């Protein structure tokens, strides 16, 4: 194999962008070509291919469905951190403290590597009476991110937004070969489960219904029609009167969906 770095042509990048849109609904920006080339280079090396054209040709063959999923994994942005957009968690804590014995099911519908799920778990554990049943389902299209979420192990640098008392209560600092890392306590993990779901496809009937859904900071990657289809799909899983949380930059103004504004970037499903 040629050791020189191959270039990603506009033609091949166009095909990759369409593949991303077809599989995930994500509209990859035209200025992301360098990012795509850098992330996909490892697949060229793994498959011993000399060019991106060879790789694109391979992706178009029916027997390479799994490779297309790998492309989505590699090109999906998974930027997240604990207690991102903290006012949402403050609001959730106030709500659960009003009914501390109410059983709850939450869905983190684009959970990435799990920081949002465990932020929600800490919040529920703080606000609900001990022994109250609660569950958080985390889902994402990226299996690599889900693997990290299930491990519940993160670098210590990621603790900066976790309240100190919660950090000591719900997290364990690593020692020896785990130095520089921390693990979320099993007492929280046992209330969580993770699923690989593509929100651009029909959702499984086994997913069930939820009292609260967090669908934050991912709608911006879709065009208007796809975004509306995803919202309709997700809202079918939200109980009447339940709350939908979206990103602070993802307001649903002029929406025809059965939602009523509740707080900043929070909507209640109509009864």
C-alpha positions as CSV (number, residue, x, y, z in Angstrom):
1,X,0.0,0.0,0.0
2,X,1.2,3.5,-0.9
3,X,2.4,5.2,2.3
4,X,1.5,8.7,1.1
5,X,-1.8,10.1,2.4
6,X,-4.5,9.9,-0.2
7,X,-6.8,12.9,-0.9
8,X,-10.6,12.8,-0.5
9,X,-12.1,14.2,-3.7
10,X,-15.2,16.4,-3.7
11,X,-16.9,13.6,-5.6
12,X,-16.1,10.9,-3.0
13,X,-17.0,13.3,-0.2
14,X,-20.3,14.0,-1.8
15,X,-21.1,10.3,-1.8
16,X,-20.1,9.9,1.8
17,X,-22.3,12.9,2.8
18,X,-25.2,11.2,1.0
19,X,-24.5,7.9,2.7
20,X,-24.6,9.7,6.1
21,X,-27.9,11.3,5.3
22,X,-29.4,8.1,4.0
23,X,-28.5,6.0,7.0
24,X,-28.7,8.5,9.9
25,X,-30.5,11.6,8.5
26,X,-27.5,13.7,9.5
27,X,-26.7,16.5,7.1
28,X,-22.9,16.7,7.1
29,X,-21.7,20.2,6.4
30,X,-19.7,20.7,3.2
31,X,-16.8,22.2,5.1
32,X,-16.3,18.9,7.1
33,X,-14.2,17.2,4.3
34,X,-10.9,17.4,6.1
35,X,-12.6,16.0,9.3
36,X,-14.1,13.1,7.3
37,X,-10.8,12.3,5.6
38,X,-8.9,12.3,8.9
39,X,-11.5,10.0,10.6
40,X,-11.9,7.6,7.7
41,X,-8.2,7.2,7.1
42,X,-7.9,4.5,9.7
43,X,-10.4,2.4,7.7
44,X,-8.4,2.7,4.5
45,X,-5.4,1.4,6.5
46,X,-7.3,-1.4,8.1
47,X,-8.7,-2.5,4.8
48,X,-5.4,-1.9,3.0
49,X,-6.9,0.4,0.4
50,X,-4.9,2.9,-1.6
51,X,-7.5,5.6,-2.1
52,X,-10.8,7.0,-0.9
53,X,-12.3,6.2,-4.3
54,X,-11.6,2.5,-3.6
55,X,-13.2,2.9,-0.2
56,X,-16.3,4.6,-1.6
57,X,-16.6,1.9,-4.2
58,X,-16.5,-0.7,-1.4
59,X,-19.2,1.1,0.6
60,X,-21.5,1.0,-2.4
61,X,-21.4,-2.8,-2.5
62,X,-24.4,-4.6,-0.8
63,X,-22.2,-6.9,1.3
64,X,-20.6,-4.0,3.1
65,X,-23.6,-2.9,5.3
66,X,-21.4,-3.2,8.4
67,X,-18.8,-0.9,7.0
68,X,-21.4,1.7,6.3
69,X,-22.4,1.6,10.0
70,X,-18.7,2.0,10.8
71,X,-18.6,5.2,8.7
72,X,-21.6,6.6,10.7
73,X,-19.8,5.7,14.0
74,X,-16.6,7.5,12.9
75,X,-18.3,10.6,11.5
76,X,-20.9,11.1,14.2
77,X,-20.0,14.0,16.5
78,X,-20.1,13.0,20.2
79,X,-19.3,16.2,22.0
80,X,-20.8,16.1,25.5
81,X,-20.0,16.7,29.1
82,X,-21.6,16.2,32.6
83,X,-24.4,18.6,33.4
84,X,-24.3,20.3,30.0
85,X,-26.9,23.2,30.0
86,X,-27.2,22.9,33.8
87,X,-30.5,24.8,34.2
88,X,-32.2,21.8,32.8
89,X,-30.9,19.6,35.6
90,X,-31.8,22.2,38.2
91,X,-35.4,22.2,36.8
92,X,-35.5,18.4,36.8
93,X,-34.3,18.3,40.4
94,X,-37.0,20.7,41.5
95,X,-39.6,18.7,39.7
96,X,-38.7,15.3,41.2
97,X,-38.5,16.8,44.7
98,X,-42.1,17.8,44.3
99,X,-43.1,14.2,44.0
100,X,-40.2,12.2,45.5
101,X,-42.0,8.9,45.5
102,X,-43.2,8.9,41.9
103,X,-41.8,6.2,39.7
104,X,-40.1,7.6,36.6
105,X,-38.8,6.5,33.2
106,X,-36.4,8.9,31.4
107,X,-34.9,8.6,27.9
108,X,-31.7,10.3,26.9
109,X,-32.3,9.9,23.2
110,X,-28.9,11.0,21.9
111,X,-26.8,10.0,24.9
112,X,-23.4,9.8,23.2
113,X,-20.8,8.5,25.7
114,X,-23.2,8.6,28.6
115,X,-22.4,11.8,30.5
116,X,-26.0,13.0,30.1
117,X,-27.4,9.7,31.4
118,X,-25.3,9.7,34.5
119,X,-26.0,13.4,35.1
120,X,-29.7,12.5,35.0
121,X,-29.1,9.5,37.3
122,X,-27.4,11.7,39.9
123,X,-30.2,14.2,39.7
124,X,-32.9,11.5,40.2
125,X,-31.0,9.8,43.0
126,X,-30.8,13.2,44.8
127,X,-34.4,14.1,44.4
128,X,-36.3,10.8,44.8
129,X,-37.0,9.0,48.0
130,X,-34.8,5.9,48.4
131,X,-36.5,2.8,47.2
132,X,-38.5,4.7,44.5
133,X,-38.4,3.0,41.1
134,X,-36.7,4.8,38.3
135,X,-35.0,4.0,35.0
136,X,-33.0,5.9,32.5
137,X,-32.6,4.6,28.9
138,X,-29.7,6.0,26.9
139,X,-29.7,5.6,23.2
140,X,-27.4,6.6,20.4
141,X,-26.6,5.7,16.8
142,X,-22.8,5.4,17.5
143,X,-21.9,2.1,19.0
144,X,-18.4,3.2,20.0
145,X,-19.9,6.0,22.1
146,X,-22.4,3.5,23.7
147,X,-19.5,1.2,24.6
148,X,-17.9,4.1,26.6
149,X,-21.3,4.8,28.2
150,X,-21.7,1.3,29.4
151,X,-18.3,1.2,30.9
152,X,-19.1,4.4,33.0
153,X,-15.4,5.3,33.2
154,X,-14.2,8.8,32.4
155,X,-11.1,11.0,32.7
156,X,-10.9,12.9,36.0
157,X,-10.9,16.2,33.9
158,X,-14.6,15.5,33.1
159,X,-15.6,16.0,36.7
160,X,-15.4,19.8,36.7
161,X,-19.2,20.3,36.3
162,X,-20.2,17.7,38.9
163,X,-21.2,19.2,42.3
164,X,-18.4,18.2,44.8
165,X,-20.8,16.4,47.2
166,X,-22.3,14.5,44.3
167,X,-18.9,13.6,43.0
168,X,-17.9,12.0,46.3
169,X,-21.3,10.3,46.6
170,X,-21.7,8.8,43.2
171,X,-18.2,8.5,41.7
172,X,-15.1,6.4,42.6
173,X,-11.6,7.7,41.9
174,X,-9.3,5.3,40.1
175,X,-6.0,4.0,41.6
176,X,-3.0,2.2,40.1
177,X,-3.8,1.3,36.5
178,X,-7.0,3.3,36.8
179,X,-5.2,6.5,38.0
180,X,-6.5,9.6,36.3
181,X,-9.9,8.1,35.7
182,X,-13.1,7.7,37.7
183,X,-16.1,5.3,37.6
184,X,-19.7,6.1,38.2
185,X,-21.0,4.1,41.2
186,X,-22.8,0.8,40.5
187,X,-25.8,2.1,42.5
188,X,-26.5,4.5,39.7
189,X,-25.5,2.2,36.8
190,X,-28.0,-0.4,37.8
191,X,-30.8,2.1,37.0
192,X,-29.6,2.6,33.4
193,X,-29.5,0.7,30.2
194,X,-28.2,1.6,26.7
195,X,-29.5,0.9,23.3
196,X,-28.2,1.5,19.8
197,X,-31.0,3.3,18.0
198,X,-31.3,5.3,14.8
199,X,-33.8,8.0,15.3
200,X,-34.2,8.3,11.6
201,X,-35.8,4.8,11.5
202,X,-39.0,3.4,13.2
203,X,-38.4,2.9,16.9
204,X,-38.8,-0.6,18.4
205,X,-42.1,-1.3,20.2
206,X,-40.2,-2.6,23.1
207,X,-38.8,0.9,23.8
208,X,-41.9,1.7,25.9
209,X,-43.1,5.1,27.1
210,X,-41.4,7.8,29.1
211,X,-42.3,10.5,31.6
212,X,-39.4,12.7,30.4
213,X,-37.3,12.7,27.2
214,X,-34.0,14.5,26.7
215,X,-33.4,15.1,23.0
216,X,-30.8,17.8,23.2
217,X,-28.2,19.2,20.8
218,X,-28.7,16.8,18.0
219,X,-31.7,18.2,16.0
220,X,-29.4,20.9,14.6
221,X,-27.8,18.2,12.4
222,X,-31.0,17.5,10.5
223,X,-32.9,19.4,7.8
224,X,-36.4,20.6,8.6
225,X,-38.3,17.6,7.3
226,X,-36.1,15.0,9.0
227,X,-36.1,17.0,12.2
228,X,-40.0,17.0,12.2
229,X,-40.1,13.2,11.4
230,X,-37.7,12.5,14.3
231,X,-39.7,14.6,16.7
232,X,-43.0,12.9,15.7
233,X,-41.3,9.5,16.3
234,X,-39.9,10.5,19.6
235,X,-43.1,12.1,20.9
236,X,-45.0,8.8,20.3
237,X,-42.9,7.5,23.2
238,X,-43.6,10.4,25.5
239,X,-46.6,10.1,27.9
240,X,-49.3,12.8,27.7
241,X,-48.3,15.5,30.1
242,X,-44.7,14.3,29.9
243,X,-41.8,16.7,29.3
244,X,-39.5,17.0,26.3
245,X,-36.1,18.7,26.8
246,X,-34.3,20.0,23.7
247,X,-31.0,22.0,23.4
248,X,-31.1,25.6,24.3
249,X,-30.3,26.5,20.7
250,X,-33.0,24.2,19.3
251,X,-36.2,25.9,20.2
252,X,-39.4,24.6,18.5
253,X,-40.9,27.9,17.5
254,X,-44.0,27.7,15.2
255,X,-44.2,24.0,15.7
256,X,-47.4,22.1,14.9
257,X,-46.4,19.3,17.2
258,X,-48.7,18.6,20.2
259,X,-46.5,20.5,22.6
260,X,-46.9,23.5,25.0
261,X,-43.8,25.5,26.1
262,X,-43.0,24.8,29.8
263,X,-39.6,26.4,30.4
264,X,-36.6,27.4,28.3
265,X,-36.1,24.6,25.7
266,X,-38.6,22.4,27.6
267,X,-42.0,21.4,26.3
268,X,-45.0,19.6,27.8
269,X,-46.9,17.1,25.6
270,X,-50.5,18.0,25.4
271,X,-53.0,15.8,27.2
